[in-house]
Amino acid sequence: MEMNIQTPFERIKDRPFLITGPCSAETEEQVLKVAQTMSDLQIPVDLFRAGIWKPRTRPNNFEGIGYEGLQWLKKVKEQYGYKVTTEVANANHVFEALKASIDVLWLGARTTVNPFSVQDVADALRGVDIPVFIKNPINPDLKLWMGAIERIYNAGITKIGVVHRGFSKHGHSIYRNVPLWQIPIEMRREFPDLFMICDSSHICGTREYLYEVSQTALDLNYDGLMLESHIDPDNAWSDAKQQVTPFDLKEKILSRLVMRDPGSDDQEFKANIEDLRTRIDSIDKELITMLANRMKISEEIGRYKSQNNIAILQADRWNEIIDKSMHQAGPLGLSEEFIGRFLKAVHQESINHQKAVMKPIKTTESA
């Protein structure tokens, strides 16, 4: 589907586009104090954010102040001149946000994952000219993310951006939502000019890695960042661990960030990087050939298992491969996370090849 998506905001060369503010609007005093402190510190706020409705994983947690909070955002806009934004999850949210003159809307991960909810929001937006940001779905599904973009676009919204906030994953991780950077990279490959924001706060879940993740996003040529800031983070009503004070936002994160140029006209740079890329292309070709040869051996193993009526999955052998590879990877500078993902993909492909050559055992029915 060909789409003429427009950039919702002008790209900034010397700093990231910044969306910041508290995770949730809790009280009028809290919201205005955050805005005032940011103004006093001269933080370059491009969009002031605050959650009005908060979809929570479990009930009985704070689920947002509701419609009243929209008026607090309106006061931020009037008193400090910031454009304001909030999350919407259904048609009523859209109508109320528009009545309160909210400048930008965004769809959260729990909305993006449900096409019915996205369509409900899209229908409410018909005939409206407002920028809309779309967060990735909670599960790592690029097509579902793209589908949400298409639904909003089909409603007549052309100023669209995306927000990468990481993906839910079972098991241990240092992140609240693992980044899986390759998925937003693939999104950029599909839509090269798409305005892309990194929600470092929701990826990290804690303050510890906010700078690191934010810098990684800028290194990958993201347009901006979404970082949550609260006047008293430790006592925030939602997501306390991932919020920072406006002062820490400025001094510990924003002031340390390095912007990268998307390219260079320097001829020496071009020659050197082209040489390195050629070497990578050569190695990639070898890797693909080696993987193809590996799969041929897997097919031989599949035929042998078939002849002897042996199950495809051999758990002990799989564990042996994992343990041996992890032991080898560390000294070579390869992360366990990468090797784990790589081996699982290779193992699944190997299973697929073995299944293709396995023949069912013929049985004779008794008379």
N, C-alpha and C positions, 0 to 999 in steps of 0.2 A: 504494500500500500504506500503510494507516494504522498508525503505530507509536507506542507510548507510551514514548518514550525518556526516561529519567530523567537529571537532572543528576548526573554522577559526584561532584562536589564543590560545596560552597557557594561561590557567587561572592563575591569580595572587593571591597569598594567603593573602598578607598583605595590599592590596589596591585594589580599583576597576579598571578595565580596563577603560581607559579614552579616549573618543572621544570628542575633543573640538576644537574651532575655531569660526570664525564669522558665523552668520546665512547666510550672503551673501558676496561673494567677490565683493567689490565695486570699489576699486582702487588697483593698485599694491602696493602702499605705505601702504595702510591700512592693506592688507593681510600680508605683510612682517613685519610690525611693531608689529602686534599681535603675530606672530611667534617669533620674536626677544624678545619681552617682556616675553613670556612664557619660552623661553630659559634662559633669564637672571634670572628669578624667580625660575628656576629649577623645573618647573611643569612637572610631568611625563606624557607627551603626547604620547599615544600609536597610535592614529590616529588624524591627523590634518584635520579638516573638513572646508569646505566653500561651500555654494550653488552657483553653476554657472548658473543653470536655475532654476527659482523660479516660480512654479505654484501658481498663486494668485487667490483668491476668486473672485475678480472683476478686470476688465481691468483698464488701466491707472495707475496702481501701478507699482513699480519697479519689473520687472520680470526676473532679473538676467542680469549680464554683458555679458553672452554668452561665446563663445569659447575662447576669449582672456583671460578670467580668469583662464583657465586651465594652461596656461603658468606661471601664478603667483604661482599656487600650485606646479608646477614643480620646481620653484625657491625655494620654501619653503623646498621641499624635498632635493634639492641639497645643500642649504646653512645651513640648521639646522638638517638635517638627519631624519626628521619626515616622517613616512609613511603618505600618504595623501588620502583623500576620498571625494567623492561628490555624489550627487543624480543624477540618470538617469531616464528618463521617456519614452524614445523611442530608436529605433535602432541607429539613428544618434548620440544621446548622448553617447551611448555605444562606437561606433566607435571612436568618437573624444576623449573620456576619455582614451580609450586604447592607442591611438596614443600619448597621452600626458603622458603615463606611470603612470596613476593614480593607486594606489595600491589596493584600495577597492572601490566597488560601493555599493550604496544602492538604494532601491526602496522606494519612498515616499508613504504616505497614500493615496494620490489621484491617484496614479498608481496602488497600490495594490487592490484598490476597483474595478478596471476594468480588468477583465480577458484578454480582447483583448490587452490592453497595456502591461500587464505582459507577455503575450505570445510573443509580439513584441520584448520586451527586451530579453526574453529567447532565441528566435531564433537568435538574434544578438550575444549571448554569446556562441553559440555552438562551441566547439573546443577550448575554452579559459579556462585557469586555473587561476581563480581569486576569492578571497572571495567576497561574496555578502551578504549584510544585507537586511532584508525585514521588513519594518515598517508595523504595523497593519493597516488595512483599516480604513477609517474615521468612518464607522459605526461598531457597536459591533457585528461582525460576525466572529466567530472563524473559521468556515469552509472556508470562503473566504480567510482568512489569511493562513490557511493550504494549500488551493489550490494554492496560489502564491508560497509557498515553493515547492510544488510538480512540478509546471511548471518550476521553475528554476532548480530543481534537475534533471528533465527529459531532460534538455538541456545539462546535463553533468557536472553541477556545484555541487561539493560535499561539499565545504567549505562554509557553510551557517550559518548565525546568524540571530536573529530577534531583532527588536527594538520596544519596547512598548512606544508609544507616546500619549496614551489616545484616547478617542473617542468623536466624536461630539454628543452633546445632546441639545435638545431644552429646554429652560428654564434657570433659574438662577443657577449658580454654582460659587464657588470661583475659579474654575479651567477654563482654556481656553478649555481644552479637559479633560473630567472626566476620572480618571484612570481606573475604573472598574477592579480592581486588579484580580478579579476572572477569567477573560478571559485569561490573560497571565499565571495564575496559571494552568488553564485547558490545555493551550498549553504545559506547562512543564509536565503535566501528560501524554499527548500524546507522547511527545518527551523529556524524562527525562534528556538527556545529551545536549539538545539544548543550544547554547551560547546565552544568553539573555541580552540585554542592555536596560536601562530605559532612554528615552529621557525626562528628567525632564523639560527642557526648554519648550517643546511644550505641556506638560501636564499642566504646571503652567500658562504660558502666562504672568507672572509677576515675578519679582525677589523675592518677598516676601516668596514664599513657596518652593524655589528651594532646600534648605537644607533639609526641612522636607520630601519632596517627594523622594529625593535622598536617605535619610536614610531609608525610608520605603522600597525602592527597595532593598537595601542591607540587610535589615532585612528579606526580602523574598528570599534571596539567589540569587539575580541577579548577573551576572558576571561583569557588568560595567555600566557606565553612559555616556550619551551624554549631554553635557552642552555647551551652546553657549557663546562665549566670544568675546568681541569687545573692541577696544582700546578707543572708545568714544560711549558707548552704547546709550546715550540719543539722539545722532544724527545719529544713524544707519539708513540705507535706508530701512530696513525691520525688523519687530519684535523687535523694540527698547526696549520695556518694559521687555522682558524676557532675555535680554543679560546682562552680567556682565563684568567688567574689568578683565584682567588676575589676578591682585592683589586681587580683591574681590573673584574671583574664588578660589584662593589658601587659603586665610585667612578666608573667611566667609563660605566656603562650604567644600572644600577638607580637610582642617586641622581639621575639627570638626567631620568628618564621622567616624563611628565605624564599623569595619568589624566583621561579625559574623562567628562562626564556623558552618559548615553544620551539625555537629553531635558531639557526645562525647562518649568516651569509659568508662567514669567514672560510676561505678556501682550504686552509690547512686543516681546520676542524672537519670540514666536509670530507676531505680525503682520508683523514685518520679514521673517522667514524665509519666511512664506507668500507674501509679495509676490515675493520672489526666485524661489521655486519656480514661481510662476505664470508669471513671465517665461521661466524655463527650459522649461516645458511649451510655451509659445508658440513658442520657437525650435526645440524638438524637432519640433513639428508642421510647421514650415516645412522643416526638414531632410528629413523623411520625404517631403514633397511634392516637394522638389527632387530627391531620389534617385529617386523614381518617374518624374519627368520625364526624368531622365538615362537610365533604363532604356528608356524609350520611344524615345529617340534611338539607344540601342544596338541596339534591334530594327530600326530603319531601316537602320543600318549592316550588321546581319546579313543583311537582305534584299538589300542592294546587293552584299555579298560573295557571296551565294548566286548572284545573277544573273551574276556575273562569275567564279564558281568560284575564289574567293579564300579562303585559310585564315583561320580565326577569329583565331588568335593572331598578332599583328604585334609581334615583339619590340622593334623599333626604336621603335615608337609607345609601347609599355609603358614602356620605359626613359626616353623623353622625359617621360611623365607623372610618373614617380617623381622624376626630377631636378628638374623644374619645381616640383613640389609641395613637395619637401624644401627648396628654396631659398626658397619663399614662407613655409613654416611657421615657420622659426626666428625671424624678427623678430616673429612674432605670438605667440610664447610657447608654441608647440606642439612637443612632443618628436618627434624622428625616429622613435622606437619607436612612438609612437601613430599618427603619420601613415602609417608603413609598414604597420602592422596594418590600419588603416582602408582604405587604398588597395587592399590585397590582397583584403580582403573585398568591396569595391565592384567590383574587377576580376573576381573570381570570379562575382559576381552578374551582371555584364555579359556574361560568357562564357555563363552559363546562359541568359540571355535570347536571345543570338544563336544559340545551339544550337537553341533552341525554334522559331526561325523559319527556320533554314537548311533548304533542301530538297535532297535528293540529286540529283545530275545524272543524267539518264536517258541510258543508253547502249544502242545497238542491237548485238545480237550478230550476227556474220557467219554466213551460212548454211554 
